[in-house]
């Protein structure tokens, strides 16, 4: 080990010129620590940005959840007021003959629905499906329950709803925008004998508007308790499974975070659960976080490189000055050495000549 150190580290350093030695020392005490500082600042910045984004996502997701719950509560209240309307129930269950008495039904139901539509501009349309064969249908306020209606998902879900509200969504098509349907089976005081189906249709954009302002580079989804997407920025994703898009199932906890892959990119996901089992899921790609961290690190690197360049220039100038002085001193030493050598030689020759002369004189 000592031979390795001496051969490959100590001797190469000793054999360097003075200027090279100064540069190597500068690299060891300045450039390497600076690069370590940039690396650790990058990691710290990425961690801090991730935590800050997580906090912001948690707050925005909680706010979206609250706004959506308030919106759904208002829809539930208006549907409950119609559901509990005994006069409406009587109109829908009465037997009608060939007389104009059914016009009172249209006057009452029309005024009732028009009042709701005026109070809730979110509703695109509102109507009632009725299976009362004696009640004429106008296909506007009151619509018949045809075999085609009985084959729909709406009809089947309502038969198992026991008077509770159900929600359905349909994706955007060439014929119209994405829609959100809120429906309720009318069976107040007659659970075994429902007398109609109340339906409200709402543009999906009304639901998405609750989270549109909170997007800010994030992908936000509203999903039902089965994981099906009810609302998103991409309307073609409506009625698709979010767990299948993420290739993983969501946790059962009411709220939390997890790492996932969305559209081939690693991302941070935050979710919150509504009272009815729906969830608001916010997804933010890690690339955006790393991009911000890289921008800050690149700024630090540029500043560091500027200072390093100045330091290298100063090291070069300083080393040159020291080298010139040392070279001058070495030349002077060599001259002195040569002068001393010359004097010594001259003295030696003088002594030899003196001795030679004395020897000849004695003869």
Secondary structure, DSSP 8 states (H G I E B T S, - for coil): -HHHHIIIIIHHHHTS-HHHHHHHHHIIIIIHHHHHHHHHHHHHHHHHHHHHHHHHHHHHHHHHHHHHHHHHHHHHHHHHHHHT-HHHHHHHHS---SSTTHHHHHHHHHHHHHHHHHH-TTEEEEEEEE--TTS---SSSEEE--HHHHTSHHHHHHHTSTT-EEEEEE--BTTB--EEEEEEEE-TT-TTS--EEEEEEEEHHHHHHHHHTT-TT-EEEEE-TTSBEEE-SSGGGTTSBHHHHHTS---SSSEEEEEEEETTEEEEEEEEE-TTS-EEEEEEEHHHHHHHHHHHHHHHHHHHHHHHHHHHHHHHHHHHHHHHHHHHHHHHHHHHHHHHHHHHHHHHHHHHHHHHHHHHHH-
